[in-house]
């Protein structure tokens, strides 16, 4: 499907004429003190969102039959990333309503031009159906994905192989996206997932940056191995400090925090991960404690169903995605001694109960009985991968078996079952 240029021009003009009035003022640098010491981080290596020691164990076994295939796959991705360019929000053709190309901008993926309106405005919603106009180079979604994916692959390839060409490319990608004056992204998502004819950006667009946690890992890997200089490390942490200030204080950020479904879980995951990355652990612990009553209690039913996700047109995909977010929060909680994995509400609701509800569908005992307009097989594959991840992170042999089908070969170098 090609882009309807007349409708795109209407969208563009609408944003220019009306978007500026809805834009939030650029956030000023927060006064929070940056708790940062590169030497300390280097001498006491740790990873915020992964288990550093587990990765070292895998690294020692890369050439065994258990891990070699997964390692080869990672190197293939990294080698491809070496041949690709760098990525920047300034590469898009669209100009955000602010008039500043350094601002990130995307449109809501399930929104389409109204065929009954000459200019297509305002767009109308078709849940689960992605509009190609929201995935083209005129906005930032695809270039953001490419940057996140390539940075992740390259940094992990460097960690496991020790080949500096991967590290050097990782460093280049980070500088171009976050730091270089001509190409850097402003630390806000004011214009994420806007709906032409309705608004210029929405809080729910924040979920598009869930992959920022992988960028944290990339930064830490370079720091641990003395690839990154102190000025760059501090610059990146300053960006993250500004970004989390925006997350916690902006209209869109506060809106996302108060949503009722997977958006709230992934908001918490971003905030907690960044706080831990910035050594603000007490703040992170407070949010993790609130997950018990604000997320588990409100999003998981006593029988383990996730009602908000089951109401979607891709119910299995969304149930799996939301539970993946809960699982990551539980893993972060484990690091800070906040027990989310073992937590159970008075009515019986818990993260584990959500797994138990989905287990019969993962092992084939039951057929999925809720909406799933995209591939059910792919959704089941993702669900099994999640069981493997949870099994590895929380030493649950039953979940490991479900996730691997008894296969001794690791599908991931990050989460594997012994």
N, C-alpha and C positions, 0 to 999 in steps of 0.2 A: 504494500500500500504506500503510495507516494504522499508527500505533504501537500495539502491544499494551501497554495500560496496566498490566495485571497483571504482565507480564514486566518492564516498565520499572521498576515499583515494587520488584520483587525485586532488580533490578540496583542501584537506588538504595540500598536497605537493605543490600545486601551491601557496597557501597562504604563506607557509613557505619560498619558494624560491624567490617569487617575491613581496610579500605583504610588506615586510619591507621597500622596496624602496619607496612605495607610502604612507607610514604612516607619519602622521604629527608628529613633535617633541612634546613631552609632554609639555603642557602649564605650565608655571611657575605661581606661585601665584601672582595675580594682586596686584598692589599697592593701589587700591581703599580702602579707610578707611571703616571698618565695622561699620555701624551705628546700634548699638545693645545695648539694656538694658532690661534684663529679668524682672526686677522689674516694669519698665514702661509698658511693654507688659502685665504683670499680673494685674496691677492696672487698666489699661484701655483696657479691653478685646475687641478684634476685630478679625474678620476673613477676610483674604485678598480676597478670591474668592467667599465667601458666605455672606449672611446677618445674622449676629450674633443674632440680635433681633428677626428675623423671626424664627430662630431655637429655641430660648427660648420660643416663643409663642407656637410652636409645642410641645415642651417638656412638657408644662403645660397641653396639651390636648391629650397626648399619649394614654390614656385609653378610649377615646371617640370612637364612631363607625367610625368617619372620619379617624382616624390615626392608630387604633390598629392593623389592618392587616399589614400595611406597617411596623409598629414597630416590629411585630412578624417576618416578613420576614428578617428584618435587623438582629435581634438577632440570627436567624437561620444561617445566613451567618457568623456572628461573632463567634458563637459557633463552627462551622466547622473550622474556622480559628484557634481557640484555639488548636485544635487537630493536626494541621499541623505544619510542621517544620518552620525553618527560611530559608531565601533565600539569595543567594549570587552569584555574577558573577563568582566566583571561582568554582562553582559547575559544570560548563559545561565541556564536554569532549574535545571540540575544544580549541586549543591555538590560540589566535589572532596573526596576522602578526607581532605585536610588540614583541611577545614572553612573554607578561605579561598577565596572566589570570585575572588580575584586570581590564583590558580593556573590555568594552562591545562590543560584536560582534553579528551581525545578517546578514542574506542574504535577498535580495529583494524577497518579497513573490510571485510575479508574474513571476519569472524567473525560467526556467527549463533547465536541461541538454539537449544539442542538440543531438537528437537521431541519427543524421547523422555523428557524430564525435565519434571516439573510446573512448576518454576520456570525452566526453560531453561538452568540452570547446570550445569556450565560451558559457555560458548559453544564452538561447533565451527567449524572452518575450511572455507571454500569458496573456494579461490583464484580471484581474478579477478572474483568476484561481490560487488558492493558492497551491504552491508546498509543499508537506508534509516535504521535506527535510529542509524547512525554519522554521519549527515549532516543531522540535525535541530537545531533551535535549543536543544535541551537541553544541547548541548556546544558547543565553541568552533571546530570545524573550518570551518564555513561563514562565520562572522563574521570569522575570521582571513583566509580567502580574500578576502572582500569588502574588508577593510581593506588587505591587500597590493595587490590589483588596483586599487582606487581611488586609493591613494597613488601607485602607479606611473604610472597614466594622468594624474593631475593634475600631478605633478611634471614629467613629460615634456612635457605640453601647455604648462606654464609655460615650460620651457626653450625650446621652439620658437616660442611665440607672444608671450612677454613679457607676457602678461596676468596681472596680480597676483591676480585672483580665484582662479585656479588655485593660485597659491602660498599664498595665505591659507588655502584649504581644506586643502591638503597639511599645512601647519603645524598646523592644528587636529587633523587625524587623528593626527599623530605625538604631539602632546601628550596626547591622550586615551588612546591605546593604551599609551604608554611612560612618561609622566611625572606626570599628574594623580593626586593621592593617592586620590581616590575611584574612579578607573577604570583605573589602570595595571595592566599585567601584571607579575607577579613574574618575574624573569629565570631561569626554569627550565622544563623540560619533564618534570617528574617523573611527570606523569599522562597523558602522550601515548600514544595507542594501547593503552590498557589492554584486557584481556580479562576481562569479568565472569566471576567464578567461578575465575579463574586468577591474575590480578595486577591491580594498580592502574595500571600504566604500564610501558612497555618502551622500551629504547634505540632501537628501530627507528622510534619515533614522531618522532624528531628530524628525519627527512626531511621532515616536514610543514612545517618552517621553511626549506626551501631557498629560498623566495622572499624571505628576509630580505636577500639580496644586492640586490634591487631597492629595499628600504628604505634601504640604504646610499646608493644613487644619489640617491634623493629628498632625503636629508639634505644631501648634498654640493651638489646643485643649488641648494637654498635658501641654503646658506652662500656659495657662489660669487657669488650675486647679492645678498648682504647682506639677505636676507629674514629670516634667523634671528639672534636675539640670542645673545650669548656664553653666557648662563646656560642657555638651552635646548640649545645645541650641546654644552656640557659635560655637561648632564644626560643627553642621549642617549648620549654616549660612555661615561658612567659605567654606564648600563644595559648597553651592549654589552660593557663590560669585565667586569661581573658575569656576563653571560650566557656569555661565552667561558670564564670561569673555571669555570662550571658544566659547559660542554661538555667541558672538558679534565680535570676532576677527579671528576665525579659517577659513580656506578655506571652509570647509563644512558648517559652520554657515553662512558665507557671501553668499554662493551659495543659501542656503535655504531662506534667507531673500529676495533674488532677484527672487524667483520663481513667477509664475503668477497665481497659483490656490490655492486650500485648504492648500497646504504646507506653503505658505506665511502667511495665516491667523493663522494657528496653531503655526507657528514660533512666530508671534507677541504675541499670547496668552501666550505662555511660557515666553517670555521675559518680557512682561508687568507684569504678575503675580509675577515673581521672583523679579523684581525691586520693586514692591509694598511691597512684603514680606520683602525685605531688607531696606525698608524705603527710597528708592530712587525715590520718587514720581514725582519729576520734570522730570526726565528722562523718566518715564513711561508716563507722560502726553504728552511729545513731540512725542513719538511713536504713542500714541492714536490719536493725531491730524493728524499725517501722514496717519493713516488708511483711512481717508476720501478720500484723493486723490490717495494714492498708492494701496488701496485694493477695497474700494467700487466703485470708479470710473472705475477701470480696470477689476473688476470681476463680476459686476452686470450690466446687460443691462437696458436700460430705461423701458422695459416692465417687469423687475424683473427676467428674466432668468439669470442663471449662466452658460454661454456658455462653460467654461472650464470643468465644472462638467457634463453638458449634453452630452458632447462628450465621456464620459466614458461608459464602458459596464454595469456599475451599476449606471446609471444616477440619479435615485431617491435617492439612498443611499448616493451618493457623494454630491448631491445638499443639502440634509438634513444635512450631516456632516459639509459641509462648512458653511452653515447658522447657525449651532450650534456654530461654532467658532466665527462667526461675532456677534452672540447674546451675547456670553460670553465677548467679547471685549466691546460691548456696555454696559454691566453691570458693567465692570471695569471702563469704562468711566464715568458712572453715579456716581461712588464713587469719582472720581477725577474731576467732573464737566466738562467733555468733552462729549458733546451730540452727540453720534454716532447713537443712536436710532432715533432721530429726524432729522438727517442730510440727505439732499437730494442734489444730484448733479444738475447742471444746466440743464442737459438732462433728469432729473427725476429719475435717478438711486438712490436707497436707500435700506437699509436693510429691511425696512417695505415693499417696493415694491417686494422684493424677497419672502417675506411671502405671499403677495397677489397673486403672480404668482402660488405658490404651494397650496394655499387654496382650489381651486376647486378639486384638487386631494385628499386633506386630507378629505374633506367632502363628496366625492363621486359624485360630480357633473360632473367630467370628468374622463375618463380612461387615465392612464399613456400612453403616446405615444412615449416615448423615450426608449432606451435600458435599460434592467434590467435583467441580466442573473441569478441573485439569487432571492430568494423569494420576490415577490412584496408585499405580505401581511405583511411580517416582515418590509419591508421598509416603508409601510404606517403607521404601528404601531409606528415606530421610529419618523416619521414625526409628528404624532399626539402628541407624548410625547414632541416634541420640541415646538409645539404650546402651550401646557400647561405650559412649562417652561417660554416661552416668556410672556405669559399672566400673570403669577405670578410675574415675575421680573419687568414688565412694566405696571402692572395694566390694562391689556386689557381684558375686560370681554368676548369679542367675541372670542379671541384666547383661553381663558380658556375653554369656552364652546366647541370649536372644539377639544381641547386636552383631555377633560374629558368625552365627550359624555353626559354631564349632570350628570355624576356619582358623588355623594357627597363624596365617599370614596377616600382618597388621595392615589395615586400610588407612591408618593415620599414624604419623610419627609423634603426634602431640597427645593423643589419648589412645592407649592400647591396653588390652587385657592380658595379664600374665598367663 
